[in-house]
Amino acid sequence: MSEQEKIVEYLQSKYGTYLLDKDQVAAEAGKISSTSVDRLRQTGALSSRKVLGQVRFSVTEVARFIADA
């Protein structure tokens, strides 16, 4: 199992979902701020999607970002 797969498994078990909000991503990505998550999203370093008007990040994308960091 790759590091990214382990991170995906951890995030899914911790949050019980496949999509995370900005604050959850900020907490998992090395204690960065939600403003930094917005910057990463705007530069394309972290992809997101809107669900019911709210920005969400897939656990797979967050795991890729953390594993590559």
N, C-alpha and C positions, 0 to 999 in steps of 0.2 A: 504494500500500500504506500502510495507516494505521500509526501508531506502535505500537499494540497488536499488530497482525499481525507487525510486525518483531520485537517482543519475544518473541512466541510462537515464531516461527521460530528466533530466537537460543537460547531456552531448550531447545527440542526438539533442536537440533543440539548444544548443549553437554552436555546430560544424557542424550540418547538415549532419552527417555521422555516420556510425557504427564502423569505424576504426579510431584510433588516432595515430599520430606519437609520437616519443619520447619527443619532446619539449612540446606537448600538455599534455601528461601524466605527465611530470615533473611539469608543471604549475598547474595541477589539484590535484596532490597528495601532497599537502602541500608545494609547492614551493621548491621541491628537484631539483637537477641538472639532466641533461640528462645522465651524467655518472653514477649517482645513479640508474637511470632507467635501464641502461645497466647491472649494478651489480644485481639488482633485477631479471632481465630476466635471467641472467646466473646462478643464484642460484635456479631458479624455483619458486621464490616467486610471479612472475608476468609472465604469459604466453603471448607469442606473436606468430605472423606468418609473413611470408614474402609474400609480394604482389609486383610483378614486381621488385623483388630484394631489396625492402625496408621493414624494420621492422615496423610492425603495431600491435596495441593492440586493441582488441574489447572493446567497451564501457562497455559491461557486465563484462569483466575481470577487467577493471579499476575500475568500480563501486564496485565490490567484494573486491578489494584491499583497496579502500578508506573506505568502510563500516567496514572492519575487522581491520583497523588501529586504 
